[in-house]
Amino acid sequence: MLIDRYVFKEIAGPSALGLLVYTSIFLVNQFFKLADQWVARVLTGEDLALALVYYLPSIVAITIPLIPRNARVVIDACKPFGRRD
């Protein structure tokens, strides 16, 4: 049980950071695709924000499979240095 909590604590930080970074990248991509319509006055700012909220579940579904890869890279990079608290 103790080792499970330790492993979870070690992986939770890089996983959350990876989810945030990857989701932000995909959201910015969608924002720039929709910004053309906003500039052309086809969309209002409220519609643009609502569209980004509607895109969020599909973006998260794409980014969740990327998290284990990100956490594994961080763990492998830190392994030679050991844990120094």
N, C-alpha and C positions, 0 to 999 in steps of 0.2 A: 504494500500500500504506500509506504513512504517513497519508494523508488518511482511509483506511478506519478505521485504528486510532483516529484522533482523533475521528471521528464516532461510533464505537462507544463511546468513553469518555464523550463528551458526552451520549449518549442512555441509557447503561446505568444511571446513577444515578436519573434521573427515572422510568425504566421500572420499576426494581426497587422504588422507593418507591411508585409507582402500584399495582403488583401487590400489595404488602404492605397498603396502605391499603384497596384495594377488596376484597381477600380477607378482611381483618379485618372489614369492615363486613358482608359476607355471612355470615361465620361467627358474628358476634354475633347477627345476625338469626336464624339457625338455633338458636343456643344458647337464645335467649328462647322460641322455639317449643317446644323440648324441655324447657325448665325447668319448665313447667307439669306435665309428666308426672313429672319428677323430684321436685317438691314433693308431688305426689299419691302418691308412693312406688311409681309404676308402673315407673320406671327407677331403677337404681342409679347412683352416680357413675361407675362404670366403664363402664356401658352408655352413659351420656351422652357420655363422652369418646370411646368407640369409634364412636358414631353421628356425632360431629363429624368424626372421622377419615375415616369413610366418605363424608361429604358433601363433603370437601375436593376430590376430583378434579372433581366436577361444578361446584363453585364456581370452581375455577381455570379450567375451560373457559369459564365465563361471563365471568370477569374479564380473560382474555388479550386478547380483542378491544378492551377499553377502554384498553389500555396505549399504543398509538400515538397515540390522541387525547390522553392525558395528557402524553406526551412532547412532542407538538407544541405544546400550550398552554404548557408550560414554556419551550420553545425560543423561541416567539413572544414570550413575555413578557420574555425576557432579550435578545432581538435588539436593541432600541433602545439598550441600555446597553453592548453590546459585551462582549468578554471581557477582564476586567482581573484578571490574576493577580498 
